[in-house]
């Protein structure tokens, strides 16, 4: 598997990575989902825009997103 780090990817590759990860596996079974256009919860790629723009790694974005959910 090719690296998904910003330094190893182009913007176009990062857009494809985000798209495939978030929508590629989507079977449009939205019972528990609220992060895409299908449910009106906003566009998920907005969450990963900093990665697409080369500002923050996916890991950093995921850590920030999960931080309020971690008890401890």
C-alpha positions, 0 to 999 in steps of 0.5 A: 500500500502506498503511503497516504502521508501529505509529503507522499501524495499530491492534492489529487491523490488526497482527494481520491483517498478521502473519497474512496475511504469515506464514500467508496465503501458506502452502501447507502445504508445511512441508519447511523450516518449523518456525515454525507449529502444523503442524510443532510448532515453536511459534507464529510470531506469538509472534515478532511479538507485540511488533509486535502489541502496539505495542512494536517495529516488524517491521523491528526484530524481523526485524533481531534475528532475523537478527543471529545469522545474519549473518556478517561 
